[in-house]
Structure formats: structure tokens, C-alpha cells
Amino acid sequence: MIQKEKSHCPPHQLESKRKRLTWVFGVSGLCILFYVLGAWQTTTTPINQSEVYTTRVSCNINAPQAGDGELNPSSLSSSAALDFESHHKIEINSTVSLHEFPPCDMLYSDITPCQDPVRSRKFDREMAKYRERHCPKSEELLRCLIPAPPKYKTPFKWPQSRDYAWYDNIPHKELSIEKAGQNWIQVEGHRFRFPGGGTTFPNGADAYIDNINELIPLTGGNIRTAVDTGCGVASWGAYLLKRDILTMSFAPRDTHEAQVQFALERGVPAMIGVISSKRLPYPARAFDMAHCSRCLIPWYMYDGLYLLEVDRVLRPGGYWILSGPPIHWKKYWRGWERTKEDLKQEQDTIEDIAKRLCWKKLIEKNDLAIWQKPINHIDCNKSKVVYKTPQLCGPDNPDTAWYKDMEACITPLPEVSSSDEVAGGALEKWPERAFSVPPRISSGSLSGITAEKLREDNELWKDRMTYYKKIDGLLHKGRYRNVMDMNAYLGGFAAAMSKYPVWVMNVVPFHSNPDTLGAIYERGLIGTYQDWCEAFSTYPRTYDLIHASGVFSIYQDRCDITNILLEMDRILRPEGTVIFRDTVEMLVKIRSITEGMRWKSQIMDHESGPFNPEKILFAVKTYWTGGATK
């Protein structure tokens, strides 16, 4: 009884407790309500691509407007832009932020800074070294905007672009005259037509590929990545696309004016490149198939150095296809204007080099010869008792390929435990290959990258692509074809884009650690190494969409980011789009520079919301052209 009285609270104390609890819950509820309202009001509303495009600006008052079928850009919407000016104070050089970059002279409309024909004359012609990359020094770089030709039009959409391009976009008729009998390219009024022919397949690449398919299986999903050396206008790669084979086509900038530029205008993957004294800018074991159709590469010279490089970039079990001289020389030797003895010696030398590489010649039929690389080096190691040269290379990293000299040795394959095991690991068939765990990851050879990290990266890119699709209403409508990821990491962006009618050039900065480009190729995607302090190996106006995640934070202490932005402007088509992902401070600096480059842009929230410190800068290059040359 006494205990009950002690625990009894007077009525006025109960009332006081109720009031305090009511006050606490009320204040807490209001805090939560205003927090949610504040987050909702500051979240950027995604906008359509049509709201981002801006009116076209010409560098001269008489510049023509875009051709029929182009977008009619409207002004940028400012309601979705995030303003950080009063909150994020960073040091920005005022001369840079206020600088308006002038248009360059029309003389530079097709400039390729690292493959400049004038500069190349200073270098050694032995092994065609003068056609390799020779980049200008920083003080030699142009600080102006590369102009489009006066009547530039939006390129045809894929797949029509495979067969047609506007003459005004690449006003060069040389190939249509020089290769008239080979059906490379024809002029039809205001446009070019690409019949699909080539030097050794004047009847068309489609029929030529069918001939190859009769000899090796092209359509089962085992062959996904290919490389075409000396590609012409890339018709071989263009017609392989419908067979789900993605080809890296390359050719030098040489007397065949603008052949790589034509390839990219068609919407076909291509780069300026040459087999010379340096390794190709691709990792080891990258391609399922390599091809040379009268590519004018002297495979028999330099102790087989060039075939050794093909062997390096071929996957275990990969194929090398050769057509043109010296194949079928008994029939064609007169037309090639060479002696039978000379051609026989050339083919005998190639056959001998292939044997020393442990390749197996599968077949020679009509105008085609096909060899296959072994799936491992167990038997090859035994054959070295017979063939003393070339020896296997030492413990050098076979993926190192940026300005790396070729070596006259066989790139060793990863060790295996049995003769039927694929060195480095077998791959899934395409399309499962795109989202399977690459052997380089499952084997643990990429430090810090696991199968779980790859899965998380794939999920991350699903969310990002959903967000990008809301921002960019034209992503799925065929507006883009040629896409570049400047810092590709595991290729998640490209894999997520594979459902759209695009192809992606996955760029891995050469100093990346770990080096992930090999894993990207194992996913059935393509790409290259690059140093963004230098120009990319392509022509102006060759990409529709560029993705740049963290690129400028990586390079801000390596070189002038203004030069990187000017290079992006060079390779971006008029009305092309760039998506930057970086810190707020870096994006503000980037935006201050691009405002002087005739770009329109908005800073937008991260897909996870406004509280993520990483933001997105969505930018569009406005339409303008150079003046007509007198």
C-alpha cells in the first residue's frame, strides 16, 4: 500500500509530461517535413534533350543553316541548372573564364594534330615511322575552335549512314576517283554512296564475308571482336556489324585522303593508326579475329615483327585472315605487276613465320588464307626445340602498349595445366559475354577488382542510364551513333549502352592502375589506350556523344585542361553532347571555359540526389560553320 502511494504521480505532473512529449513529437515532425520539402525543391527536374540544344551560332554572318532533317535546337532551360557560384569559391583564372575562343582558319578544318602530314615529313620513312603518332608540343597547340565545312549537315542516321554520307561534310573526291573500279565510294549528287566494295572484294563486303563464313564460323557468338589492319573506308567492319561482330578498323593518314574520316562518318568504329615500330594501342589477347585485305603491310619483312604484333593482340584460338598479295599469286601475278618468284618467296616467308608462331594454317581457298593461333603454348614451348627463333618474350607486361616499341619475340600466353585449356580463360558467347565476369577479373589478375565489384558496377550503370535517359530524351531515338567514354574503367557505360544503336570507343588512360582495357575486350567491347594531354587519333567531328567521368580530376595536375576541352571540341560533331561527371569545383571550372567555346551547359544533380558531392555537367556544342574558302 505504501509502495503504491510512492509510485502514484499527481495529475498536474502527468499533464506536464504529456505537454513535453507533444512538444518533442511536434518539433520532430516539423523538422522531418521541412527536410523532405527542402530536398524535393532543390532536386533538379530532368529535362528533355530538346530543352538543352541551343540556337545555332555561325562564325560569320553568312554561314548556312543545317540541312534538312536536323534538329531545330531551342534555348537552354535555366530552371534546371544548379547555381554554385555563391557557395563554392575556387580560384579560376579570369582570363580563361572570360576568354572567347576564335574560330581557326578553314585550313585546319580536317586537322589531326598527332598525324599532321607536314610534321610527319621530318621523321624517318623506314618502317613508315613518319606515319606514327608525332604530337605537337604544348606551345604549338592551336587555341582556337576547329570549324566545320560551310555547308555541314547532320550525318545520316544509322543504318542508313552505312551506305550514305553528305559530300559537304567531307568534301574529298579523291577516293571516288582513285578507287573507282573497286567500289569503295561513289559520288551521287550531294552525297557519297558506299557500295561496300574493297580492293579484294569489288563485288561487296557482304559476299566476301559470306565466303569467310563458309571457312570459319562467324555467326555463333564465339567471334565478337575483330581488328582490320589497313581498313580503307571500313566496309569489312561495317558489314560485320549485322553479324554482331565489332571491328576496330585502322588505317594511316596517307595518300588515301580521309579514309578513316569516311569510316567514322558512316558510323563505323575506326581510328588513325599504322603498324610500324610501336605496339598497337591495344592490350594483349584483345581480338578474336584479325584481317588484312591487301593492306600493304609487309608481313614478311623485319623478321616477322608485324605478325608478332598481330599474335600479341590475338586471343588464344583467334584467327588471322589474309587476302590479296601474295595469296593466289599463280592467278594474279601479272595484274599485281610482280614476278612469280617474288610472290612465291613472300608467301613462303609468311608461311614460315606463322609456323614459328605456332599458328595452324586452316585453309587457303580462292583468294583467302586463314591461320589460327593456338589456345595455349604447351605445344609451342616444345616446338622451340625445332624453331630457335623467335623466342618467347621475357617477363614484360604484354598489355603495355602506349608508345611501346615492338619486340621480336612471341608474347607468352598465361600458363595452363592441360593442352585443351584456353590460356587466360575461356569466354562466354556474345551477348552473354557483355555481362559475364571477364577471366582477367575472375583470375584475380586485376588488383582490387572482384566479380562482386563488377556486379556492383553493372547495377550502378543501370541506374545511371535510367537517369541519363530522363535527362537526354534523344538517347534512344538514334540521335547518337559514335560514342566515346574517355575514362571507361570496366566498360560499364558501354555495356549499358549496348541496347541502343550505338558503338562505344572505351578509352583507358595509359597510366591507369589497374589497367582495365583487357577486361573490357573480354566483355566483347572495344577501346584503346590514350594520354589526354595529347590529341586522339581521329579526325574532327567524328563523335556524337562523349562521356567524361572523373577525367579532369585525373589530368588537372598533368596538363592544361583547356587543351583537353579544345580537343573534345575538335572531335565532337556540331550539336554533339558531352556528359561530365566530377566534383562541383571542377565542373564550375570546366563550364567557365566551355562558355567561351560556343557550348551551352547545365550543372545537374547526381542520380542519387542533391546530397552527393559528385555532380553532372550536361553540355551541347552549338551548330556553327566556317566561311567558304575563296
Phi, psi and omega in degrees: 000316177296321181297319180296321180294325179292326182274352182283129178260137176297154182302322184291331177288321176299318181296321180295320178296318180300317181296318180296318179296317178300319181295317180297312180295323179295313179296318179299317179298318179295320179300314181296318180300312182289330176297313180296316179298318180296317179296321181293321183288331183267356178284131181292132175278122179301145181239161178280156179302325182297336178280341183273324181299144182246169179295150182286142179238135180255150177280352172215157190294340183259009183296138183286160176274171183292160182285178181299148176085000180274164176292151174253089188296146175246174185291154178294137174279127181268349185293333183268352184286145176261131182257114180252005189301319186274353185249334185240097182269112178231159181279113177237128179300116186296331179291331178283313186294333182258000187282131174261119181280127181282161173288143174286166174295149179301343177303332184261014186301329181246028186295138172235094193306322183267359174228051183282123183301326180288312180297324184297336181295343181281350189252164186298133178275348176299132182060021180058035180297333181293344180266001176284180177290125174224095190272150177288156174289162185302324181286347179267352185291143176288137176248053180214172184264129182288122184278147171281157176302154188305324184251032184302136178237157172299129182300159174301150177282152173289139009268000180298329182295338177300329186251346185220148172212151179285133177299322183295338180282327177224079187284066179230117181261000188303315183294324181294335178272311185295324184250028185303321183278357184248002175060034174291308190204143179226147177265125177233093181064241183267013182218160171265147171239138180249100182292348179095009181278170177207175184302318180255005174221064181298342178275000175119144181293327182300311179294322178298316179293323175300322177297320177294320182297335176287342183257323175223149184284117181260345191248007183271356181095352179285327178260117182236316182252137181223158174230132179247112184270121183070066198275350187065230178264019171066034179293326178300312178294325181297318183275346173286338184300323180287351174258016179060034175246125184258120188248132169269105180263137176217153178203154179284162168278106187220208183293338175281082189308122167066025182298319178291325177298320176298317181302313181290326176297330177284348184085029182245134180301132180196156176219158168281128181191166182205144169275114184221249181254345182256153174299149172295147187281046181229154181285169175293152176057044185267320192248140176281341185205140175235150190217140173220116177245097184045052187276000176064023175268125182282079185300333186276353185265171174055040178057034176076019185304320184288325175289330174297324178288321175299318178300321180299315187272352177279140174289156172305129183084004181286164185249145169243124183248128180234128172225157187091184185308135005262011185296133181063039185294333181298333180270323192254001191300326179293315180295332179276355178056045177224160181280156178297322181296319180296314182291321178296317179298320179297314181292321178299321180294316178298317180299320181292317179298317180300320178296318180293335175278358183071020175283152176251127176281116183280316186193150166229115184222124182054242186263010185241142170228136184228129175245157177232133177283144180293156181281346175201178186250020180299306180289329180296321179298324178292322183292343180294346174292327180272310181258108184285333180229151353283152178279165173290144180292161178285196185282028178289152178288113184290344179277343180295117189217005182268110184055037180258126179297142172294155179235143182275059179211161181275126178293118184290143176274155176304149184291150178229167182260347179213161186288344179259009179269136179281122180299132180084348179108140177284155181251152173289160175285155174283138013265356180302333182302328186298327184242010173278162179283118179297144180304327179298332178275313182296332180278350181080015183281347175258106186304126175084356181249121183242172177299325179293322177295322177296317179299316179297321179294320177298318179293320178301318183285337171297314179295317182294320180293325175299318179292316179299322181296326177289321180290315188249095184293348183259003183301322184258011185251015176082009180292329182251147175228303181268117185236143177233136170250111188287344180213081199282339182056254181259006180080017182298321178298313181295319179297320179291333180277354187295344179277352179259161180281060182227165164233152186238127171274106180274112182258128175246116177307135191298338182265009183297140177223110007280160177277113188257001187295325178299320178293325177298316177295324178294340175276359180086021179248169181235161180180190184206162170277156181197148168250113185285002168280355178237167179287150177279153184278070178208171178274166173296153173059049183244356179233140181270327185218131178237131178249128185228094181257113177070007184299317188281333172293327178290319190260357186299332179259003182260323181199175182289118183292340175299321179294325177295318180294322177294326176292321176298320178296324180297315186272352181272136178287153172307134184069016174284165187241145174233135174245113177261141170233123181189187176290159179301315182301316181291320181293324176297319179293316178300315182296323180296330179280315184291340175297334177270005181248014181066033173257152172243139188208164175220141169269131185232161180292156170297153182297338180276352178127180187284351185265359175279128183294337176281135179238175182237131173252119181255116188233149178229130175280125183285159179279126170201158182226166174279169179278158179294138178281131181286000000 
